[in-house]
Each structure stands twice: as C-alpha cells, then as structure tokens.
C-alpha cells in the first residue's frame, strides 16, 4: 500500500492507493449469506466460509513508523450443522510499507 485513503477504527471497508497509484479497497460483507471479504468487489473467501463479523482499524503508532492495519475476522463453516458453525476469530496486524 502506498497510502490509506479511508480507514478509522472498526471500519468495514478500507480504501487505499497501491504502489502503482491505483485506488482499491477491501470490504467486509457480513450482511450477505454467506458473509465474505472482497477486494475490489471480488470475493476473497470461499462460499464454504460464513464471515459473521469483520473490521479494519488503522493507526500510526508514531510519525517515524509506518501505519498499521489491525484486521479482525469472525466466521465459521457455511453449514446448517450448529457444531460446524462454531465461530473462529482471527486477529492480524499488517504493518504497511513506506514508499
């Protein structure tokens, strides 16, 4: 990422400009069945996964460090079996490069 255009705390979309100057976005679509995450409207998750919660939180710890994006995903298998629907939470921190 070259720069983040729109991202605050607990956002469902992050708009950014890549290193080539192209605007793009990642979006959480938990209102769909199954819920998913997309990059420029193209699904990144399988229909076998149901994303039930998702958020992006952007911050810049200090002026000399690059921005970070904290990603929170919650989901389970897309099935009617309640045992297999048990939610899993994934938390990831992405440290951006500075171009």
N, C-alpha and C positions, 0 to 999 in steps of 0.2 A: 504494500500500500504506500502510495505517495502522501496522501493526506486523507483525513476523515472529514467528510462534509457535515454529516448529521449523526451524532451519537451522544447520548447522555447516560443517565442511569436507568436501568430496566427498560430499555427500548426493545421493540420487536423488529426493527429494521436498522441496519447500519448502511449509510450511503458513504461511498469513498471514491477517490480517484487513484487509479493504479499507477505504476511507474511509467507507463506509456501515455499518461494523461487521459485515459478512458474512464468515464464515470460508470460505476457499477454499484450493486447492492446485494446484501444478504438479508433475507426476510424470514421470520418465523411465522408460520401459518397454522396456529393451533386451533383455529376455528373450522378447519377442513376435516374431512373424515377419509383417510387418516390424516392427522396433522403432520406437517413436514417443514423442512427448511429449504429455501430456494436461493439460488444465485442467479440474478437477472431473470427471475421467473422460471428458471429450470430447476426441477426438483433435485436435491442432493441426497435425499433419503429414500429408501425403498418403501413400497406400499406394505411391506411386512412389518413396518415400524409405525407406531402411532405416537407422534410427538404431542404431549399434552401441556407442556409449559416450556417456554424458551425466552431468554433475554440476553441482550448485549449491554454491557456497561463499559463506557470508555472513560479513561482518565490519563492524566500525565503526572506521574509521581513527582517530577521536578523538571525545571526548564532544561536541564542538561541531559535528561534521559528521554528516550523515545516514548510515545504514547503506548498504552496497553489497552487491550480489549479483553474483558472478562466475559466468557460465554457460559451460560447455564442452560442445559438441556434436560428435560424430564420426559420420559416416554416408556413405552413397553411394546410388547408384540401386538400387532393388529389382529386380534382374535376375540372370539366370544368366550373363551375359557378364562375365568377370573384368575386362575393360578398363573397363567402365562401373561396376563395383563399387569402383573406386579410391576410398579414403576421403578425405573432406574434413573438416577440422577448423575449427570456428567458435568463437572466443572472444569473449565480450561482457561488458562491465561495465555494470551497471544501478545508477544512483545513485537511492536512494529519496527520495521527498518526505517532509517532516516536516509532519504535520497538527496 
